[in-house]
Amino acid sequence: MKKPSVGRRLQRRLHEALGHSYSCLFFQNPSITKRATEMTGSEISHVLKEGELEKRSDNLLQFWKRKTCVLTTDSLNIYTDNQKKNKSKELKLQAIRKVDCVERTGKFVYFTIVTTDNKEIDFRCPGEENCWNAVITMALIDFQNRKAIQDFKTRQESEDTSLGQQERCMARAP
């Protein structure tokens, strides 16, 4: 039986995890599929989506500026250039509370990322095919689930350790 290519395995894993909202990336943007076949295993587990987003500036005039973005399993990296040499911002998923205010107009999908310190960052992407808001939301949910499982395991291990110490103390007592 023929072994599936790395790109095909990536597609299958992402589609299983994120459903239809993620499958539109591969059919609309074949460059991601091509790049996925060239990636190593560790890179596949980290990069979820890359492409262009427009970010509303924080200054008084609030212009929309085009940014190259890379969403990984841990953060949304925002670059000022296409070559991804100058990182202007890294939003760690642990610092994101939610993706909010999704609005679709004729040309753009607008959404707001709300951070844990209640800062709001506005983004927009062209049309339905980019799915940035859905992919960021799913990455955030996945991150929160992984963190909850890790916290549970840590808590369980510390309880097991403290029970073991209590049992040893009880065994030593006359």
C-alpha positions in Angstrom: 0.0 0.0 0.0 1.3 3.4 -0.9 2.2 5.7 2.0 0.4 9.0 1.9 2.6 12.1 1.3 3.3 14.5 4.1 0.9 17.1 2.5 -1.9 14.6 2.3 -1.4 13.5 5.9 -1.4 17.1 7.0 -4.6 17.7 5.1 -6.2 14.7 6.7 -5.1 15.7 10.2 -6.3 19.3 9.8 -9.6 18.3 8.3 -10.2 15.8 11.1 -9.4 18.4 13.7 -11.0 21.5 12.1 -13.6 20.1 9.7 -14.8 22.0 6.6 -13.6 25.4 7.7 -10.0 24.2 7.3 -10.4 22.3 4.1 -11.1 25.5 2.1 -7.5 26.5 2.6 -6.1 23.6 0.5 -8.6 24.0 -2.3 -8.3 27.8 -2.5 -4.6 28.0 -1.9 -2.5 25.2 -3.5 0.8 26.9 -2.4 0.0 25.8 1.2 -0.3 22.2 0.1 2.9 22.5 -2.0 4.7 24.0 1.0 3.3 21.4 3.3 4.9 18.6 1.3 8.3 20.2 1.8 8.0 20.7 5.5 9.5 18.4 8.2 7.4 16.7 10.8 8.2 19.2 13.5 7.1 22.1 11.3 3.8 20.4 10.4 2.9 20.3 14.0 3.5 24.0 14.4 2.3 25.9 11.3 -1.5 25.9 11.0 -2.0 28.7 8.5 0.0 31.4 6.8 -1.0 34.3 4.5 -2.0 37.9 4.5 -4.3 39.6 6.9 -5.1 43.3 7.2 -4.7 44.8 10.7 -6.2 48.1 11.8 -3.5 50.4 13.1 -3.7 51.7 16.7 -3.1 55.3 15.7 -5.7 58.1 15.4 -6.4 57.5 11.7 -6.8 53.7 12.0 -5.6 52.7 8.6 -5.8 49.1 7.5 -2.3 47.7 6.9 -1.6 44.5 5.1 0.5 42.0 7.2 2.0 38.6 6.5 0.8 36.3 9.3 1.7 32.8 10.4 -0.6 30.9 12.9 1.1 28.2 14.8 -0.1 25.9 17.6 1.2 28.4 20.1 0.9 31.9 18.6 -0.2 34.3 15.8 3.0 35.8 14.4 2.5 39.1 12.5 5.3 40.3 10.1 5.7 43.7 8.4 7.2 42.2 5.3 6.5 39.3 3.0 9.9 37.6 3.6 8.9 37.2 7.3 12.2 38.8 8.5 10.7 41.6 10.6 8.3 40.3 13.2 6.2 43.2 14.4 4.0 41.3 16.9 3.6 37.9 18.4 0.3 37.1 20.0 0.7 34.0 22.2 -2.5 31.9 22.3 -2.3 32.0 26.1 -2.7 35.8 25.9 -5.8 35.6 23.7 -9.2 35.3 25.4 -11.4 35.0 22.3 -12.1 35.8 18.7 -15.0 38.2 18.7 -17.2 40.4 16.5 -17.1 38.4 13.3 -18.9 40.4 10.5 -19.1 39.6 6.9 -19.5 42.3 4.3 -19.5 41.9 0.5 -15.7 42.0 0.3 -14.2 41.3 3.7 -14.6 39.2 6.9 -13.9 41.4 9.9 -13.0 40.0 13.3 -11.6 41.2 16.6 -9.1 39.3 18.8 -9.6 40.1 22.5 -6.6 39.5 24.7 -6.5 38.5 28.3 -5.8 42.2 29.3 -8.9 43.3 27.4 -7.0 44.8 24.4 -8.9 44.5 21.2 -7.1 44.0 17.9 -9.1 44.4 14.7 -8.4 42.3 11.6 -10.0 41.7 8.2 -9.4 39.2 5.4 -10.9 39.1 1.9 -13.9 36.9 1.5 -14.9 33.5 2.7 -12.0 31.5 1.3 -9.4 32.7 3.9 -11.2 31.4 7.0 -8.7 33.2 9.3 -11.2 33.8 12.1 -12.3 30.1 12.1 -8.8 28.8 12.1 -7.6 31.1 14.9 -10.7 30.1 17.0 -10.0 26.4 16.5 -6.3 26.9 17.3 -7.3 28.7 20.5 -9.7 26.0 21.5 -7.1 23.3 20.8 -4.5 25.3 22.9 -7.0 25.7 25.8 -7.8 21.9 25.7 -4.1 21.0 25.7 -3.5 23.3 28.6 -6.5 22.0 30.6 -5.2 18.4 30.1 -1.7 19.4 31.1 -3.0 21.2 34.2 -5.1 18.1 35.1 -2.2 15.7 34.7 0.1 18.0 36.8 -2.6 18.3 39.5 -3.1 14.5 39.5 0.6 13.8 39.7 1.0 16.2 42.6 -1.9 14.5 44.4 -0.4 11.1 43.8 2.9 12.3 45.1 1.4 13.8 48.3 -0.6 10.6 48.9 2.6 8.6 48.5 4.3 10.8 51.0 1.4 10.5 53.5 1.4 6.7 53.1 5.2 6.6 53.8 4.7 8.8 56.9 1.9 6.6 58.1 4.1 3.5 57.6 6.9 5.0 59.7 4.7 6.1 62.6 4.7 3.7 65.5 
